[in-house]
Amino acid sequence: MGASPSPGASALTEVTGIDHIYITVSDLARSEPFYDRVLRDALGFRKNTFTLAGDPHIQYFNRLFGFVLRPARVQGAHEPYAPGLHHFCLRVDSVEDVHAVARELQGSGIPATDARLYPEYSDDYCATFFEDPDGVRLEVTNWRLERRRRAAHWDDPQA
């Protein structure tokens, strides 16, 4: 049975993607080389910089969304189990792509886990995990069959 819209949700308004994500970092100079290796070098994002309200920002972007670093105004350790961001997962097309990303990250000095299947999540769930310099958990996974089917058959109530 297909999912129905939430109460109060408009059937005409659909979120079509994530436009941008902002991450606050304790030290831009420390975080920039890390995110250069992850987003630009391993995942093919492009990069630019800008200033907003006097604060420097570093933006990584692909055809679909942006990932922006901005300086934190309050210093403190990231705690993934406190309210807020637990982890951020990026999706690539295939299991082979996950393995390639893990190798690229490891080769650039980022201690990413070896890519492997996680059948406890799903039969075809492959991922690599790593942390940014502030301890924000990051993951790269494959576009799994269940997600592909959902995208392809969203309007089919029998799917």
Backbone as CSV, one residue per row, in Angstrom:
resi,resn,N_x,N_y,N_z,CA_x,CA_y,CA_z,C_x,C_y,C_z
1,MET,0.839,-1.160,0.000,0.000,0.000,0.000,0.890,1.231,0.000
2,GLY,0.593,2.211,-0.856,1.384,3.424,-0.959,1.179,4.331,0.232
3,ALA,2.147,5.186,0.453,2.050,6.146,1.551,1.118,7.274,1.163
4,SER,0.351,7.749,2.113,-0.547,8.868,1.854,0.063,10.133,2.447
5,PRO,-0.357,11.289,1.931,0.186,12.541,2.467,-0.146,12.685,3.948
6,SER,0.731,13.338,4.675,0.491,13.617,6.087,-0.684,14.568,6.221
7,PRO,-1.414,14.488,7.340,-2.494,15.439,7.561,-1.965,16.865,7.467
8,GLY,-2.681,17.692,6.740,-2.275,19.081,6.585,-1.279,19.314,5.461
9,ALA,-0.711,18.254,4.906,0.244,18.428,3.819,-0.508,18.643,2.518
10,SER,-0.007,19.524,1.699,-0.615,19.790,0.414,-0.181,18.728,-0.582
11,ALA,-1.121,18.205,-1.319,-0.786,17.224,-2.353,-0.041,17.889,-3.511
12,LEU,-0.078,19.224,-3.587,0.562,19.936,-4.682,2.000,20.339,-4.372
13,THR,2.377,20.365,-3.121,3.715,20.789,-2.736,4.538,19.577,-2.359
14,GLU,5.574,19.337,-3.123,6.454,18.211,-2.853,7.879,18.712,-2.730
15,VAL,8.578,18.282,-1.709,9.995,18.587,-1.593,10.709,17.738,-2.637
16,THR,11.515,18.378,-3.447,12.179,17.665,-4.536,13.653,17.402,-4.274
17,GLY,14.136,17.841,-3.128,15.522,17.581,-2.796,15.981,18.484,-1.675
18,ILE,17.207,18.303,-1.276,17.839,19.187,-0.303,18.564,20.257,-1.098
19,ASP,18.297,21.517,-0.787,18.941,22.615,-1.496,20.352,22.857,-0.969
20,HIS,20.477,22.969,0.358,21.797,23.166,0.946,21.794,22.749,2.407
21,ILE,22.969,22.409,2.867,23.225,22.053,4.260,24.315,22.995,4.752
22,TYR,24.144,23.550,5.932,25.175,24.370,6.566,25.755,23.590,7.741
23,ILE,27.060,23.531,7.814,27.761,22.908,8.934,28.616,23.993,9.584
24,THR,28.483,24.155,10.891,29.375,25.076,11.599,30.617,24.303,12.016
25,VAL,31.752,24.931,11.859,33.016,24.283,12.188,33.805,25.159,13.154
26,SER,34.593,24.524,14.001,35.348,25.276,15.003,36.536,26.010,14.397
27,ASP,37.048,25.512,13.264,38.241,26.101,12.655,38.175,25.866,11.144
28,LEU,37.853,26.928,10.385,37.750,26.791,8.925,39.068,26.301,8.316
29,ALA,40.182,26.812,8.798,41.485,26.430,8.236,41.769,24.945,8.443
30,ARG,41.253,24.361,9.498,41.441,22.922,9.757,40.432,22.097,8.964
31,SER,39.197,22.589,8.865,38.130,21.827,8.206,38.210,21.874,6.684
32,GLU,38.675,22.979,6.128,38.706,23.119,4.670,39.498,22.013,3.982
33,PRO,40.719,21.682,4.404,41.435,20.591,3.712,40.719,19.245,3.827
34,PHE,40.078,18.996,4.967,39.323,17.755,5.143,38.180,17.695,4.131
35,TYR,37.358,18.745,4.086,36.215,18.742,3.171,36.652,18.848,1.712
36,ASP,37.813,19.452,1.436,38.354,19.408,0.075,38.571,17.956,-0.344
37,ARG,39.183,17.163,0.539,39.464,15.756,0.210,38.181,14.946,0.059
38,VAL,37.207,15.197,0.936,35.958,14.417,0.896,35.071,14.861,-0.251
39,LEU,34.659,16.109,-0.214,33.632,16.553,-1.157,34.186,16.869,-2.544
40,ARG,35.293,17.579,-2.617,35.828,17.951,-3.925,36.573,16.791,-4.579
41,ASP,37.541,16.223,-3.841,38.416,15.223,-4.456,37.751,13.853,-4.602
42,ALA,37.078,13.371,-3.560,36.500,12.021,-3.611,35.117,11.992,-4.244
43,LEU,34.345,13.086,-4.108,32.953,13.057,-4.580,32.650,14.035,-5.709
44,GLY,33.635,14.780,-6.173,33.472,15.598,-7.370,32.686,16.889,-7.209
45,PHE,32.525,17.382,-5.982,31.850,18.666,-5.794,32.754,19.786,-6.300
46,ARG,32.146,20.907,-6.632,32.888,22.118,-6.938,32.902,22.978,-5.678
47,LYS,33.699,24.045,-5.712,33.903,24.828,-4.491,33.994,26.302,-4.810
48,ASN,33.419,27.106,-3.918,33.652,28.539,-3.960,33.634,29.073,-2.538
49,THR,33.986,30.328,-2.390,33.971,30.966,-1.069,33.188,32.261,-1.172
50,PHE,32.625,32.683,-0.059,31.921,33.962,0.005,31.876,34.420,1.449
51,THR,31.519,35.672,1.630,31.373,36.247,2.963,29.917,36.629,3.151
52,LEU,29.378,36.279,4.292,27.991,36.599,4.623,27.971,37.162,6.040
53,ALA,27.434,38.361,6.191,27.382,39.046,7.489,28.764,39.113,8.142
54,GLY,29.788,39.300,7.317,31.147,39.420,7.816,31.856,38.112,8.083
55,ASP,31.163,36.981,7.942,31.763,35.674,8.206,32.157,34.984,6.906
56,PRO,33.378,34.430,6.841,33.767,33.671,5.647,33.002,32.355,5.590
57,HIS,32.613,31.964,4.387,31.917,30.699,4.158,32.627,29.964,3.026
58,ILE,32.618,28.645,3.099,33.157,27.800,2.032,32.010,26.924,1.558
59,GLN,31.702,27.029,0.275,30.582,26.268,-0.285,31.092,25.207,-1.251
60,TYR,30.653,23.974,-1.018,30.878,22.870,-1.944,29.525,22.589,-2.574
61,PHE,29.506,22.314,-3.857,28.220,22.105,-4.516,28.371,21.138,-5.680
62,ASN,27.278,20.400,-5.920,27.189,19.597,-7.132,25.951,20.072,-7.886
63,ARG,25.489,19.325,-8.849,24.325,19.758,-9.631,23.061,19.836,-8.803
64,LEU,23.019,19.145,-7.645,21.778,18.999,-6.912,21.683,19.786,-5.615
65,PHE,22.792,20.014,-4.920,22.711,20.749,-3.659,24.065,21.284,-3.229
66,GLY,24.026,22.146,-2.214,25.234,22.739,-1.669,25.487,22.282,-0.245
67,PHE,26.748,22.262,0.132,27.195,21.889,1.466,28.138,23.006,1.896
68,VAL,27.737,23.785,2.896,28.442,25.015,3.240,29.067,24.908,4.630
69,LEU,30.310,25.351,4.737,30.987,25.459,6.021,30.964,26.918,6.442
70,ARG,30.651,27.155,7.694,30.706,28.505,8.252,31.343,28.398,9.630
71,PRO,31.979,29.476,10.097,32.616,29.409,11.409,31.586,29.355,12.529
72,ALA,31.886,28.548,13.534,31.022,28.473,14.710,31.183,29.751,15.527
73,ARG,30.126,30.159,16.169,30.187,31.319,17.058,30.351,30.898,18.514
74,VAL,30.093,29.645,18.793,30.242,29.081,20.135,31.116,27.850,19.995
75,GLN,32.136,27.753,20.806,33.030,26.602,20.731,32.566,25.509,21.686
76,GLY,32.660,24.295,21.243,32.309,23.134,22.047,32.429,21.890,21.196
77,ALA,32.595,20.769,21.841,32.729,19.501,21.122,31.376,19.083,20.547
78,HIS,31.403,18.516,19.353,30.177,17.985,18.757,29.771,16.725,19.515
79,GLU,28.508,16.631,19.828,27.987,15.448,20.534,26.851,14.872,19.689
80,PRO,27.087,13.747,18.995,26.076,13.217,18.082,24.802,12.733,18.763
81,TYR,24.829,12.546,20.076,23.627,12.084,20.753,22.905,13.200,21.507
82,ALA,23.375,14.435,21.361,22.644,15.596,21.862,21.652,16.020,20.774
83,PRO,20.653,16.817,21.096,19.750,17.289,20.051,20.548,17.973,18.935
84,GLY,20.154,17.713,17.723,20.846,18.272,16.572,21.265,17.171,15.619
85,LEU,22.277,17.453,14.856,22.744,16.523,13.827,23.400,15.295,14.439
86,HIS,22.925,14.117,14.083,23.587,12.867,14.483,24.647,12.493,13.450
87,HIS,24.248,12.383,12.184,25.213,12.139,11.124,24.631,12.606,9.803
88,PHE,25.500,12.720,8.812,25.090,13.151,7.489,25.540,12.092,6.513
89,CYS,24.616,11.584,5.695,24.909,10.511,4.758,24.758,11.010,3.322
90,LEU,25.780,10.807,2.540,25.751,11.124,1.115,25.565,9.829,0.338
91,ARG,24.825,9.910,-0.762,24.552,8.709,-1.549,25.260,8.783,-2.887
92,VAL,25.873,7.668,-3.253,26.451,7.494,-4.581,25.651,6.398,-5.284
93,ASP,25.918,6.180,-6.539,25.069,5.300,-7.336,25.186,3.819,-6.997
94,SER,26.391,3.329,-6.751,26.559,1.878,-6.672,27.461,1.445,-5.514
95,VAL,27.432,0.147,-5.236,28.324,-0.447,-4.247,29.779,-0.212,-4.660
96,GLU,30.072,-0.357,-5.933,31.426,-0.131,-6.431,31.867,1.301,-6.159
97,ASP,30.943,2.253,-6.303,31.264,3.653,-6.027,31.585,3.865,-4.547
98,VAL,30.863,3.201,-3.658,31.144,3.313,-2.219,32.561,2.814,-1.941
99,HIS,32.925,1.672,-2.519,34.273,1.139,-2.332,35.323,2.107,-2.872
100,ALA,35.060,2.706,-4.026,36.014,3.654,-4.616,36.173,4.886,-3.731
101,VAL,35.083,5.394,-3.187,35.150,6.558,-2.302,35.942,6.215,-1.039
102,ALA,35.667,5.066,-0.440,36.393,4.660,0.770,37.898,4.585,0.498
103,ARG,38.262,3.995,-0.637,39.690,3.900,-0.983,40.299,5.288,-1.189
104,GLU,39.569,6.167,-1.858,40.048,7.536,-2.100,40.256,8.274,-0.782
105,LEU,39.280,8.164,0.122,39.400,8.828,1.420,40.578,8.282,2.204
106,GLN,40.674,6.964,2.268,41.782,6.335,3.000,43.131,6.723,2.399
107,GLY,43.186,6.771,1.063,44.430,7.148,0.382,44.825,8.589,0.628
108,SER,43.853,9.435,0.981,44.162,10.837,1.257,44.363,11.096,2.746
109,GLY,44.414,10.014,3.533,44.696,10.162,4.951,43.488,10.283,5.861
110,ILE,42.296,10.139,5.320,41.087,10.188,6.145,40.789,8.776,6.631
111,PRO,40.656,8.581,7.937,40.426,7.230,8.467,38.984,6.753,8.278
112,ALA,38.607,6.560,7.022,37.284,6.020,6.693,37.310,4.507,6.886
113,THR,36.179,3.959,7.298,36.094,2.507,7.421,36.153,1.881,6.033
114,ASP,36.566,0.631,5.970,36.471,-0.092,4.710,34.995,-0.167,4.320
115,ALA,34.699,0.021,3.054,33.325,-0.124,2.589,32.926,-1.586,2.707
116,ARG,31.713,-1.810,3.203,31.223,-3.187,3.307,29.704,-3.169,3.366
117,LEU,29.130,-4.342,3.177,27.685,-4.492,3.287,27.271,-4.501,4.753
118,TYR,26.109,-3.908,5.034,25.509,-3.895,6.368,24.117,-4.508,6.253
119,PRO,24.034,-5.852,6.227,22.736,-6.507,6.035,21.759,-6.238,7.177
120,GLU,22.248,-5.797,8.332,21.334,-5.453,9.417,20.509,-4.210,9.084
121,TYR,20.981,-3.392,8.119,20.229,-2.230,7.661,19.347,-2.598,6.472
122,SER,19.942,-3.311,5.516,19.246,-3.748,4.308,20.184,-4.704,3.579
123,ASP,19.630,-5.624,2.825,20.452,-6.618,2.131,21.503,-6.001,1.207
124,ASP,21.208,-4.835,0.652,22.129,-4.225,-0.301,22.704,-2.900,0.207
125,TYR,22.761,-2.719,1.540,23.268,-1.490,2.139,24.783,-1.590,2.283
126,CYS,25.485,-0.798,1.497,26.940,-0.744,1.562,27.319,0.662,2.002
127,ALA,28.304,0.779,2.893,28.660,2.105,3.391,30.093,2.160,3.870
128,THR,30.599,3.381,3.938,31.838,3.718,4.622,31.516,4.859,5.580
129,PHE,32.171,4.880,6.733,31.904,5.867,7.775,33.199,6.571,8.166
130,PHE,33.094,7.845,8.536,34.256,8.630,8.956,33.751,9.877,9.676
131,GLU,34.658,10.641,10.280,34.293,11.851,11.018,35.086,13.043,10.510
132,ASP,34.460,14.225,10.591,35.178,15.443,10.227,36.036,15.888,11.422
133,PRO,36.846,16.936,11.275,37.725,17.358,12.367,37.003,17.738,13.665
134,ASP,35.726,18.101,13.587,34.958,18.437,14.788,34.182,17.251,15.345
135,GLY,34.314,16.076,14.726,33.617,14.896,15.215,32.242,14.682,14.614
136,VAL,31.883,15.443,13.576,30.612,15.217,12.893,30.736,13.923,12.100
137,ARG,29.801,13.025,12.327,29.826,11.727,11.643,29.330,11.873,10.210
138,LEU,30.064,11.267,9.298,29.714,11.287,7.882,29.676,9.854,7.368
139,GLU,28.867,9.656,6.342,28.697,8.334,5.750,28.511,8.504,4.258
140,VAL,28.971,7.531,3.500,28.665,7.434,2.070,28.062,6.054,1.861
141,THR,26.888,6.026,1.238,26.208,4.761,0.969,25.781,4.722,-0.497
142,ASN,25.317,3.559,-0.903,24.864,3.349,-2.276,23.361,3.610,-2.395
143,TRP,22.931,3.841,-3.633,21.510,4.015,-3.910,20.893,2.625,-3.965
144,ARG,20.246,2.265,-2.875,19.746,0.909,-2.703,18.468,0.660,-3.511
145,LEU,18.186,-0.616,-3.739,17.036,-1.032,-4.535,15.732,-0.469,-3.981
146,GLU,15.547,-0.533,-2.672,14.316,-0.020,-2.066,14.132,1.463,-2.373
147,ARG,15.189,2.256,-2.310,15.121,3.690,-2.605,14.850,3.921,-4.102
148,ARG,15.486,3.112,-4.941,15.260,3.245,-6.389,13.805,2.934,-6.741
149,ARG,13.295,1.859,-6.149,11.886,1.494,-6.410,10.951,2.588,-5.932
150,ARG,11.210,3.122,-4.755,10.365,4.190,-4.209,10.349,5.389,-5.155
151,ALA,11.526,5.778,-5.638,11.609,6.923,-6.542,10.882,6.654,-7.864
152,ALA,11.062,5.449,-8.398,10.480,5.118,-9.701,8.968,4.921,-9.649
153,HIS,8.452,4.485,-8.512,7.036,4.122,-8.423,6.280,4.946,-7.385
154,TRP,6.723,6.157,-7.114,6.130,6.989,-6.082,4.627,7.152,-6.250
155,ASP,4.160,7.329,-7.459,2.739,7.584,-7.703,1.920,6.309,-7.899
156,ASP,2.543,5.148,-7.820,1.829,3.888,-7.998,1.441,3.338,-6.619
157,PRO,0.158,3.371,-6.270,-0.254,2.930,-4.934,-0.038,1.426,-4.699
158,GLN,0.197,0.658,-5.722,0.416,-0.780,-5.572,1.885,-1.134,-5.370
159,ALA,2.764,-0.166,-5.564,4.203,-0.436,-5.465,4.645,-0.550,-4.023
